[in-house]
Amino acid sequence: MVAFGEDVADSSRAQNLAVVKGKGGVFKVTHGLQTEFGYQRAFNTPLAEAAVVGRAIGMAARGMKPVAEIQFFDYIWPA
């Protein structure tokens, strides 16, 4: 399973995990995931909903289990 989206990770740079408190998404649902499971399994994406959903579809097509976060439902329409 891979979790990704806008501000999902605790830090955008792996070397800063020990220093940065982390955000964990707009609702703090993913707080601590990157610290616990690593930056390959929880990472931030650019502010581009279509790219987030496109990446999730591609990962799922290749057999992965993506968990893509779109911050607010209103932003799903560009995707």
N, C-alpha and C positions, 0 to 999 in steps of 0.2 A: 504494500500500500504506500502511496506517495501523496502527500498533502501539499498543495501549492495554491497561490493566489496573491492578491494584493495585501501586503503587510501580514502574511501568514507566519512567516519565520520570525525567530527571535532576533536574528541579525542577518544582514545581507552578505556579510563577510565571516567565514568560519573562524578566523583567528580572533574575532571580537566576541565570541560567545561567552567567554569567561568574564568579560568586562561589561557587556551591555545587558540590561535587565530583560529586554525583549517586549514586544507588543502583543503578539498572538492574535492578530486579526482585529478587526474593528470591534468585535464583541468578546475578545479574549478567549475564544473557544480553543484555539490552537496554541495557547501560551505554554511554553516548555517542551513542545514536541520536537523542535529542532535540537534543543539542548540534549534531550533524551535519546533521540534516534538518528541524529546527524543531519548535515545539510543536504545529503542526497535524497532524503525521505521527506523533508519539509523545507520548502524554499519559497522565496518571494518571486513574483513575476512582474513584468511591466504593467502599467495601467492601460490594459488593452483587453477588454472582455472577450472579443472575438479570438484573440490569440490564446487566452486561458482555456476557453472551451474547445478550440481547435486542437490544442495540445492534449487535452483530456481525451478527446475522441481518438486521436492518433495513438495515445498510450493504451487505451482500452482495446483498440483494434489489434495491437501487438501483444495482448494478453496481460497487461499490467492492470493494477487496480488504482486508478487515479481518484483523488478526492479534490476537486477543484472548487475554490471558493470565489463566488462573485459577491462583493460586499453588500450590495442592496439589490432587491429584486428588480427595481427600475432599470438597472444596468444590464439585465439579461437580454434586452431587446437588441442592442448592437451585436451581440454574439450570434 
